[in-house]
Amino acid sequence: MARIRVSRVGEQIKKELSLIVQQELKDPRIGFVTITDVEMSGDLSIAKIYISVFGSAEQKQDSLHGLEKAKGFLRSEVGRRVHMRHTPELVFVMDESLEHHAHISKLLNDVKTPEQDA
């Protein structure tokens, strides 16, 4: 039963953070950021937030630094919107799975193309 609550809280935090990042953050360093997943610790004290950023490696690092700088604001907004006794600590992690998926798809398409020509 506790895992269900952890999952629900993670999804609610993901939803609220997505709205906050899209609508309320004014930092120009933060580009096209998508929150792909939120993993909560068992005691709900830490939220590991996986983000994906559209752009170059430099833009990804700038967006990550911008989010790190806005961590206090984001945490206070999450605490205000998601009613919990203790607001979890936010840890941002770059999610490379989308780029990996695109790379694998490209490789598969490259392998598939010579067979079609024959």
ABEGO torsion letter per residue (X at the ends): XAAAAAAAAAAAAAAAAAAAAAAABABAABBBBBBABBBBBAAGABBBBBBBBBEBAAAAAAAAAAAAAAAAAAAAAAAAABBBABBBBBBBBBBAAAAAAAAAAAAAAAAAAAAAAX
